[in-house]
Amino acid sequence: MAWRRICMFGRVVATSAIERRNAGDVPAEQEKIVTDRFERHRQPWTSEELQKLKLLAGKGMALKAISKAMTRSEESIKDRAKLDGIRIAKLR
């Protein structure tokens, strides 16, 4: 059971050992980014997204750039491109 001790100003001064250990793992600004990133988690591909993937890959864009432009993970882009037989440029 988690316990907390609160000082007279309402701030938490002590928490259980588990909460203290995990408290600094993810800063607040990163926590928001993580939740924003997975909003589209496991969403099906639309025909517009497939057209955009073919267009961007045809222009020779790198996987990372396509991923940012489409707001999907690199892994998702790679898997879908492989499924549809789309070649993505490997820029080095």
FENGI-V46142 format. One record per pair of residues at least 24 apart in sequence whose ideal C-beta (glycine too) atoms are under 7 Angstrom apart, sorted by the first residue. I is the first residue (numbers start at 1). J is the second residue. Records with the same first field share a line. If there is no record, write none. Layout:
I->J + J
//
This chain:
40->71 + 72
45->80
50->84
53->77 + 80 + 81 + 86
54->86
57->81 + 86 + 87 + 88
60->89
61->89
62->89 + 91
63->88
//
